[in-house]
Amino acid sequence: MELALARTYEQEDNWPVAIGVYDNWVEHFATNTLLLPQVEYTRAWVNFQAGRETNAFLLFTNFIGQFPSNSLAPVAQWWVGDHFFRAGDFADAERNYKHVFQNWPESSLAYPAKMMAGHAAMAGSDTRTRLIISRI
């Protein structure tokens, strides 16, 4: 019931209330091994939607560590790569995109992750080149 309620708050873009409902659910039902991975992933995503990127980063990285065989793990790893890319940390973005295709080669994200790893490598190369030129 609580999860259905949380989803209605998501549909309304009422992120703070949705976060509260998910946090409460995890607190009370952390032993529910069937639903916990989905709830933890969604809790991370909702934090990101609410503009709480630091919280989302922590939740996504914890999700990857806690549920590495879950089908959402490569999606969470991709999000971590995007996080670093948005921050301009192209080396860490590249590393995280590589984790997607190295750890989950059968994922539908494997080939796009290779492309993003290359994109991050090129963006990092451009940044390094600009830094060298600016020092001359």
DRENDREN-246936 format. One record per atom (N, C-alpha, C, O): y, x, z; atom name. Coordinates in nm, 2 decimals. Example, Ala and Ser with C-alpha at 12.3 -4.5 7.8 and 13.67 -1.06 7.14 Angstrom:
2
- -0.57 1.32 0.78 N
- -0.45 1.23 0.78 CA
- -0.33 1.32 0.78 C
- -0.33 1.42 0.85 O
- -0.22 1.28 0.71 N
- -0.11 1.37 0.71 CA
- 0.00 1.29 0.79 C
- 0.11 1.34 0.80 O
REM end
This chain:
136
- -0.12 0.08 0.00 N
- 0.00 0.00 0.00 CA
- 0.13 0.09 0.00 C
- 0.22 0.06 -0.07 O
- 0.12 0.19 0.08 N
- 0.24 0.28 0.09 CA
- 0.27 0.35 -0.04 C
- 0.38 0.37 -0.08 O
- 0.16 0.39 -0.11 N
- 0.18 0.46 -0.24 CA
- 0.24 0.37 -0.34 C
- 0.32 0.41 -0.42 O
- 0.20 0.24 -0.34 N
- 0.26 0.14 -0.43 CA
- 0.41 0.13 -0.40 C
- 0.49 0.11 -0.49 O
- 0.44 0.12 -0.27 N
- 0.58 0.11 -0.23 CA
- 0.66 0.23 -0.28 C
- 0.77 0.22 -0.32 O
- 0.60 0.35 -0.26 N
- 0.67 0.47 -0.30 CA
- 0.70 0.47 -0.45 C
- 0.81 0.51 -0.50 O
- 0.60 0.42 -0.53 N
- 0.62 0.41 -0.68 CA
- 0.73 0.32 -0.71 C
- 0.81 0.34 -0.81 O
- 0.75 0.21 -0.64 N
- 0.86 0.12 -0.67 CA
- 1.00 0.19 -0.64 C
- 1.09 0.17 -0.72 O
- 1.00 0.27 -0.54 N
- 1.13 0.35 -0.51 CA
- 1.15 0.45 -0.62 C
- 1.26 0.48 -0.66 O
- 1.04 0.51 -0.68 N
- 1.06 0.60 -0.79 CA
- 1.11 0.53 -0.91 C
- 1.20 0.58 -0.98 O
- 1.06 0.41 -0.94 N
- 1.11 0.33 -1.05 CA
- 1.26 0.30 -1.04 C
- 1.33 0.28 -1.14 O
- 1.30 0.29 -0.92 N
- 1.44 0.26 -0.89 CA
- 1.53 0.38 -0.89 C
- 1.65 0.37 -0.86 O
- 1.47 0.50 -0.91 N
- 1.54 0.63 -0.89 CA
- 1.59 0.65 -0.75 C
- 1.69 0.71 -0.73 O
- 1.53 0.58 -0.65 N
- 1.57 0.60 -0.51 CA
- 1.48 0.71 -0.45 C
- 1.39 0.69 -0.37 O
- 1.52 0.83 -0.49 N
- 1.44 0.95 -0.46 CA
- 1.43 0.98 -0.31 C
- 1.32 1.00 -0.26 O
- 1.54 0.97 -0.23 N
- 1.52 1.00 -0.09 CA
- 1.43 0.91 -0.02 C
- 1.35 0.95 0.07 O
- 1.43 0.78 -0.05 N
- 1.34 0.69 0.02 CA
- 1.19 0.71 -0.03 C
- 1.10 0.71 0.05 O
- 1.17 0.74 -0.16 N
- 1.04 0.77 -0.21 CA
- 0.99 0.90 -0.14 C
- 0.87 0.90 -0.10 O
- 1.07 1.00 -0.13 N
- 1.03 1.12 -0.06 CA
- 0.98 1.09 0.08 C
- 0.88 1.14 0.13 O
- 1.06 1.01 0.15 N
- 1.02 0.97 0.29 CA
- 0.89 0.90 0.30 C
- 0.81 0.92 0.39 O
- 0.86 0.81 0.20 N
- 0.74 0.74 0.20 CA
- 0.62 0.83 0.17 C
- 0.52 0.83 0.24 O
- 0.64 0.92 0.08 N
- 0.53 1.02 0.05 CA
- 0.51 1.12 0.16 C
- 0.40 1.15 0.20 O
- 0.62 1.16 0.22 N
- 0.61 1.25 0.34 CA
- 0.53 1.18 0.45 C
- 0.44 1.24 0.52 O
- 0.56 1.06 0.48 N
- 0.49 0.98 0.58 CA
- 0.35 0.96 0.55 C
- 0.26 0.97 0.64 O
- 0.32 0.93 0.42 N
- 0.18 0.92 0.38 CA
- 0.10 1.05 0.40 C
- -0.01 1.04 0.46 O
- 0.15 1.16 0.37 N
- 0.08 1.29 0.39 CA
- 0.06 1.31 0.53 C
- -0.04 1.36 0.58 O
- 0.16 1.28 0.61 N
- 0.15 1.30 0.76 CA
- 0.03 1.22 0.82 C
- -0.04 1.26 0.91 O
- 0.01 1.10 0.77 N
- -0.09 1.00 0.82 CA
- -0.22 1.01 0.75 C
- -0.32 0.97 0.81 O
- -0.22 1.05 0.63 N
- -0.35 1.05 0.55 CA
- -0.39 1.18 0.49 C
- -0.45 1.18 0.38 O
- -0.35 1.29 0.55 N
- -0.38 1.42 0.50 CA
- -0.53 1.45 0.48 C
- -0.56 1.54 0.40 O
- -0.61 1.38 0.54 N
- -0.76 1.40 0.52 CA
- -0.82 1.32 0.40 C
- -0.93 1.33 0.38 O
- -0.73 1.24 0.33 N
- -0.78 1.17 0.22 CA
- -0.79 1.26 0.10 C
- -0.69 1.27 0.02 O
- -0.90 1.32 0.08 N
- -0.92 1.42 -0.02 CA
- -0.92 1.37 -0.16 C
- -0.89 1.44 -0.26 O
- -0.94 1.24 -0.18 N
- -0.93 1.17 -0.31 CA
- -0.79 1.16 -0.36 C
- -0.76 1.19 -0.48 O
- -0.70 1.11 -0.27 N
- -0.56 1.09 -0.32 CA
- -0.46 1.20 -0.29 C
- -0.35 1.21 -0.35 O
- -0.50 1.29 -0.19 N
- -0.40 1.39 -0.15 CA
- -0.35 1.48 -0.26 C
- -0.23 1.50 -0.27 O
- -0.43 1.53 -0.35 N
- -0.37 1.61 -0.46 CA
- -0.27 1.54 -0.54 C
- -0.16 1.59 -0.57 O
- -0.29 1.41 -0.58 N
- -0.20 1.34 -0.66 CA
- -0.07 1.31 -0.58 C
- 0.04 1.32 -0.64 O
- -0.08 1.28 -0.46 N
- 0.04 1.25 -0.37 CA
- 0.12 1.38 -0.35 C
- 0.24 1.38 -0.36 O
- 0.05 1.49 -0.33 N
- 0.12 1.62 -0.31 CA
- 0.20 1.66 -0.44 C
- 0.31 1.71 -0.44 O
- 0.13 1.64 -0.56 N
- 0.20 1.67 -0.68 CA
- 0.32 1.58 -0.70 C
- 0.43 1.62 -0.73 O
- 0.30 1.45 -0.68 N
- 0.41 1.35 -0.70 CA
- 0.52 1.38 -0.60 C
- 0.64 1.37 -0.63 O
- 0.49 1.42 -0.48 N
- 0.59 1.45 -0.38 CA
- 0.68 1.57 -0.42 C
- 0.80 1.57 -0.41 O
- 0.61 1.67 -0.49 N
- 0.69 1.78 -0.54 CA
- 0.78 1.73 -0.65 C
- 0.90 1.77 -0.66 O
- 0.73 1.65 -0.74 N
- 0.80 1.60 -0.86 CA
- 0.92 1.52 -0.81 C
- 1.03 1.53 -0.87 O
- 0.90 1.43 -0.72 N
- 1.01 1.35 -0.67 CA
- 1.12 1.43 -0.60 C
- 1.23 1.40 -0.61 O
- 1.08 1.54 -0.53 N
- 1.18 1.62 -0.47 CA
- 1.26 1.69 -0.58 C
- 1.39 1.70 -0.57 O
- 1.20 1.73 -0.69 N
- 1.27 1.78 -0.81 CA
- 1.37 1.68 -0.86 C
- 1.49 1.71 -0.89 O
- 1.32 1.56 -0.88 N
- 1.40 1.45 -0.94 CA
- 1.52 1.42 -0.84 C
- 1.63 1.39 -0.89 O
- 1.51 1.44 -0.72 N
- 1.61 1.42 -0.62 CA
- 1.71 1.54 -0.61 C
- 1.81 1.53 -0.54 O
- 1.69 1.64 -0.69 N
- 1.78 1.76 -0.69 CA
- 1.75 1.86 -0.58 C
- 1.83 1.94 -0.55 O
- 1.63 1.84 -0.52 N
- 1.59 1.93 -0.41 CA
- 1.49 2.03 -0.47 C
- 1.37 2.04 -0.44 O
- 1.55 2.12 -0.55 N
- 1.46 2.21 -0.63 CA
- 1.39 2.31 -0.54 C
- 1.28 2.35 -0.56 O
- 1.46 2.36 -0.43 N
- 1.40 2.45 -0.34 CA
- 1.27 2.39 -0.27 C
- 1.17 2.45 -0.26 O
- 1.29 2.26 -0.23 N
- 1.17 2.19 -0.17 CA
- 1.06 2.17 -0.28 C
- 0.94 2.19 -0.25 O
- 1.10 2.14 -0.40 N
- 1.01 2.11 -0.51 CA
- 0.93 2.24 -0.54 C
- 0.81 2.24 -0.55 O
- 1.00 2.36 -0.54 N
- 0.94 2.48 -0.57 CA
- 0.83 2.51 -0.46 C
- 0.72 2.55 -0.49 O
- 0.87 2.49 -0.33 N
- 0.77 2.52 -0.23 CA
- 0.65 2.42 -0.24 C
- 0.54 2.47 -0.22 O
- 0.67 2.30 -0.27 N
- 0.57 2.20 -0.28 CA
- 0.48 2.23 -0.40 C
- 0.35 2.22 -0.39 O
- 0.54 2.27 -0.51 N
- 0.46 2.30 -0.63 CA
- 0.37 2.42 -0.61 C
- 0.26 2.43 -0.65 O
- 0.43 2.53 -0.55 N
- 0.36 2.65 -0.53 CA
- 0.24 2.63 -0.43 C
- 0.13 2.68 -0.44 O
- 0.27 2.55 -0.33 N
- 0.17 2.51 -0.23 CA
- 0.06 2.43 -0.30 C
- -0.06 2.45 -0.27 O
- 0.10 2.34 -0.39 N
- 0.00 2.26 -0.46 CA
- -0.10 2.35 -0.54 C
- -0.22 2.33 -0.54 O
- -0.04 2.45 -0.61 N
- -0.12 2.54 -0.69 CA
- -0.22 2.61 -0.61 C
- -0.34 2.63 -0.64 O
- -0.17 2.66 -0.49 N
- -0.26 2.73 -0.40 CA
- -0.37 2.65 -0.34 C
- -0.48 2.69 -0.32 O
- -0.33 2.52 -0.31 N
- -0.43 2.43 -0.24 CA
- -0.52 2.36 -0.33 C
- -0.64 2.33 -0.29 O
- -0.48 2.34 -0.45 N
- -0.56 2.26 -0.55 CA
- -0.57 2.33 -0.68 C
- -0.54 2.27 -0.78 O
- -0.62 2.45 -0.69 N
- -0.62 2.53 -0.82 CA
- -0.71 2.47 -0.92 C
- -0.69 2.49 -1.04 O
- -0.81 2.39 -0.88 N
- -0.90 2.33 -0.98 CA
- -0.86 2.19 -1.02 C
- -0.93 2.13 -1.11 O
- -0.75 2.14 -0.97 N
- -0.70 2.00 -1.00 CA
- -0.64 2.00 -1.14 C
- -0.59 2.10 -1.18 O
- -0.66 1.89 -1.21 N
- -0.60 1.89 -1.35 CA
- -0.45 1.90 -1.35 C
- -0.40 1.93 -1.46 O
- -0.38 1.88 -1.24 N
- -0.24 1.89 -1.24 CA
- -0.19 2.03 -1.20 C
- -0.07 2.06 -1.21 O
- -0.28 2.12 -1.17 N
- -0.25 2.26 -1.13 CA
- -0.18 2.33 -1.25 C
- -0.07 2.39 -1.22 O
- -0.22 2.32 -1.37 N
- -0.15 2.39 -1.48 CA
- -0.01 2.33 -1.50 C
- 0.08 2.40 -1.54 O
- 0.00 2.20 -1.48 N
- 0.13 2.13 -1.50 CA
- 0.23 2.18 -1.39 C
- 0.35 2.21 -1.41 O
- 0.18 2.20 -1.27 N
- 0.26 2.25 -1.16 CA
- 0.30 2.40 -1.18 C
- 0.41 2.44 -1.16 O
- 0.20 2.47 -1.24 N
- 0.23 2.61 -1.27 CA
- 0.34 2.62 -1.38 C
- 0.43 2.71 -1.38 O
- 0.33 2.53 -1.48 N
- 0.43 2.52 -1.58 CA
- 0.57 2.50 -1.52 C
- 0.67 2.56 -1.56 O
- 0.57 2.40 -1.43 N
- 0.70 2.37 -1.36 CA
- 0.76 2.49 -1.29 C
- 0.88 2.51 -1.30 O
- 0.67 2.57 -1.23 N
- 0.72 2.69 -1.16 CA
- 0.78 2.79 -1.27 C
- 0.88 2.85 -1.25 O
- 0.71 2.80 -1.38 N
- 0.77 2.88 -1.49 CA
- 0.90 2.83 -1.54 C
- 1.00 2.91 -1.56 O
- 0.91 2.70 -1.55 N
- 1.04 2.64 -1.59 CA
- 1.15 2.66 -1.48 C
- 1.27 2.69 -1.52 O
- 1.11 2.66 -1.36 N
- 1.20 2.69 -1.25 CA
- 1.27 2.82 -1.27 C
- 1.39 2.84 -1.26 O
- 1.19 2.92 -1.29 N
- 1.24 3.06 -1.31 CA
- 1.32 3.07 -1.44 C
- 1.42 3.14 -1.44 O
- 1.27 3.00 -1.54 N
- 1.35 3.01 -1.67 CA
- 1.49 2.95 -1.65 C
- 1.59 3.00 -1.69 O
- 1.50 2.83 -1.58 N
- 1.63 2.77 -1.55 CA
- 1.72 2.86 -1.47 C
- 1.84 2.86 -1.49 O
- 1.66 2.94 -1.38 N
- 1.73 3.03 -1.30 CA
- 1.77 3.16 -1.37 C
- 1.85 3.24 -1.32 O
- 1.72 3.18 -1.49 N
- 1.75 3.30 -1.57 CA
- 1.66 3.42 -1.53 C
- 1.69 3.53 -1.56 O
- 1.56 3.39 -1.45 N
- 1.47 3.50 -1.41 CA
- 1.35 3.49 -1.51 C
- 1.25 3.44 -1.48 O
- 1.38 3.56 -1.62 N
- 1.28 3.55 -1.73 CA
- 1.15 3.62 -1.71 C
- 1.05 3.58 -1.77 O
- 1.15 3.73 -1.63 N
- 1.03 3.80 -1.61 CA
- 0.94 3.72 -1.52 C
- 0.82 3.71 -1.55 O
- 0.99 3.65 -1.42 N
- 0.90 3.56 -1.34 CA
- 0.86 3.44 -1.42 C
- 0.75 3.38 -1.40 O
- 0.95 3.39 -1.51 N
- 0.91 3.28 -1.59 CA
- 0.80 3.31 -1.68 C
- 0.70 3.24 -1.69 O
- 0.81 3.43 -1.74 N
- 0.70 3.48 -1.83 CA
- 0.57 3.49 -1.75 C
- 0.46 3.45 -1.80 O
- 0.58 3.55 -1.63 N
- 0.46 3.57 -1.55 CA
- 0.39 3.43 -1.52 C
- 0.27 3.42 -1.52 O
- 0.47 3.33 -1.49 N
- 0.41 3.20 -1.45 CA
- 0.36 3.13 -1.57 C
- 0.26 3.06 -1.56 O
- 0.43 3.14 -1.69 N
- 0.37 3.07 -1.81 CA
- 0.24 3.14 -1.84 C
- 0.14 3.07 -1.89 O
- 0.23 3.27 -1.82 N
- 0.10 3.34 -1.85 CA
- -0.01 3.29 -1.76 C
- -0.12 3.28 -1.80 O
- 0.03 3.26 -1.63 N
- -0.08 3.21 -1.54 CA
- -0.14 3.08 -1.60 C
- -0.26 3.06 -1.58 O
- -0.06 3.00 -1.66 N
- -0.11 2.88 -1.72 CA
- -0.22 2.90 -1.82 C
- -0.33 2.85 -1.80 O
- -0.20 2.99 -1.92 N
- -0.30 3.01 -2.02 CA
- -0.41 3.10 -1.97 C
- -0.52 3.10 -2.03 O
- -0.38 3.19 -1.87 N
- -0.49 3.28 -1.82 CA
- -0.58 3.20 -1.72 C
- -0.70 3.23 -1.73 O
- -0.52 3.12 -1.64 N
- -0.60 3.05 -1.54 CA
- -0.67 2.92 -1.59 C
- -0.77 2.88 -1.53 O
- -0.60 2.86 -1.68 N
- -0.65 2.73 -1.73 CA
- -0.65 2.73 -1.89 C
- -0.58 2.66 -1.95 O
- -0.74 2.82 -1.95 N
- -0.74 2.83 -2.09 CA
- -0.78 2.70 -2.17 C
- -0.75 2.69 -2.29 O
- -0.85 2.61 -2.10 N
- -0.89 2.49 -2.17 CA
- -0.78 2.38 -2.16 C
- -0.80 2.27 -2.21 O
- -0.67 2.40 -2.08 N
- -0.57 2.31 -2.06 CA
- -0.49 2.28 -2.19 C
- -0.48 2.37 -2.28 O
- -0.45 2.16 -2.21 N
- -0.36 2.13 -2.33 CA
- -0.23 2.21 -2.32 C
- -0.16 2.21 -2.42 O
- -0.20 2.26 -2.21 N
- -0.08 2.34 -2.20 CA
- -0.10 2.49 -2.23 C
- 0.00 2.57 -2.23 O
- -0.22 2.53 -2.26 N
- -0.25 2.68 -2.28 CA
- -0.17 2.73 -2.39 C
- -0.10 2.84 -2.38 O
- -0.17 2.67 -2.51 N
- -0.10 2.73 -2.62 CA
- 0.05 2.71 -2.61 C
- 0.12 2.81 -2.64 O
- 0.10 2.60 -2.56 N
- 0.25 2.59 -2.54 CA
- 0.29 2.69 -2.43 C
- 0.40 2.74 -2.44 O
- 0.21 2.72 -2.34 N
- 0.24 2.82 -2.23 CA
- 0.26 2.96 -2.30 C
- 0.34 3.04 -2.25 O
- 0.17 2.99 -2.40 N
- 0.18 3.12 -2.47 CA
- 0.32 3.13 -2.54 C
- 0.38 3.23 -2.54 O
- 0.36 3.02 -2.60 N
- 0.49 3.01 -2.67 CA
- 0.60 3.03 -2.57 C
- 0.69 3.11 -2.59 O
- 0.59 2.96 -2.45 N
- 0.70 2.98 -2.35 CA
- 0.70 3.12 -2.29 C
- 0.81 3.17 -2.26 O
- 0.59 3.18 -2.27 N
- 0.58 3.32 -2.22 CA
- 0.65 3.41 -2.32 C
- 0.73 3.50 -2.28 O
- 0.63 3.39 -2.45 N
- 0.70 3.47 -2.55 CA
- 0.85 3.44 -2.55 C
- 0.93 3.53 -2.57 O
- 0.88 3.31 -2.54 N
- 1.02 3.28 -2.53 CA
- 1.09 3.34 -2.41 C
- 1.20 3.39 -2.43 O
- 1.03 3.34 -2.30 N
- 1.08 3.40 -2.18 CA
- 1.09 3.55 -2.20 C
- 1.19 3.62 -2.16 O
- 0.99 3.61 -2.26 N
- 1.00 3.76 -2.28 CA
- 1.11 3.79 -2.37 C
- 1.19 3.89 -2.35 O
- 1.14 3.71 -2.48 N
- 1.25 3.74 -2.57 CA
- 1.38 3.72 -2.50 C
- 1.48 3.79 -2.51 O
- 1.39 3.61 -2.42 N
- 1.51 3.59 -2.34 CA
- 1.54 3.70 -2.24 C
- 1.66 3.74 -2.23 O
- 1.44 3.75 -2.18 N
- 1.46 3.86 -2.09 CA
- 1.50 3.99 -2.16 C
- 1.58 4.07 -2.11 O
- 1.44 4.00 -2.28 N
- 1.48 4.12 -2.37 CA
- 1.62 4.11 -2.40 C
- 1.69 4.21 -2.40 O
- 1.67 3.99 -2.44 N
- 1.81 3.97 -2.48 CA
- 1.90 4.01 -2.36 C
- 2.00 4.07 -2.38 O
- 1.86 3.96 -2.24 N
- 1.94 3.99 -2.12 CA
- 1.95 4.14 -2.09 C
- 2.05 4.19 -2.06 O
- 1.83 4.21 -2.10 N
- 1.83 4.35 -2.07 CA
- 1.92 4.42 -2.18 C
- 1.99 4.51 -2.14 O
- 1.91 4.38 -2.30 N
- 1.99 4.44 -2.41 CA
- 2.14 4.42 -2.38 C
- 2.22 4.52 -2.40 O
- 2.18 4.30 -2.34 N
- 2.32 4.28 -2.31 CA
- 2.37 4.36 -2.19 C
- 2.48 4.41 -2.19 O
- 2.28 4.38 -2.09 N
- 2.32 4.46 -1.98 CA
- 2.34 4.61 -2.02 C
- 2.43 4.67 -1.97 O
- 2.25 4.66 -2.10 N
- 2.26 4.79 -2.15 CA
- 2.39 4.81 -2.23 C
- 2.46 4.91 -2.21 O
- 2.41 4.72 -2.32 N
- 2.53 4.73 -2.40 CA
- 2.66 4.72 -2.32 C
- 2.76 4.79 -2.34 O
- 2.66 4.63 -2.22 N
- 2.78 4.61 -2.13 CA
- 2.81 4.74 -2.05 C
- 2.92 4.76 -2.01 O
- 2.71 4.82 -2.03 N
- 2.73 4.94 -1.95 CA
- 2.78 5.05 -2.04 C
- 2.83 5.15 -1.98 O
- 2.77 5.04 -2.17 N
- 2.82 5.15 -2.26 CA
- 2.97 5.14 -2.27 C
- 3.02 5.23 -2.34 O
REM end
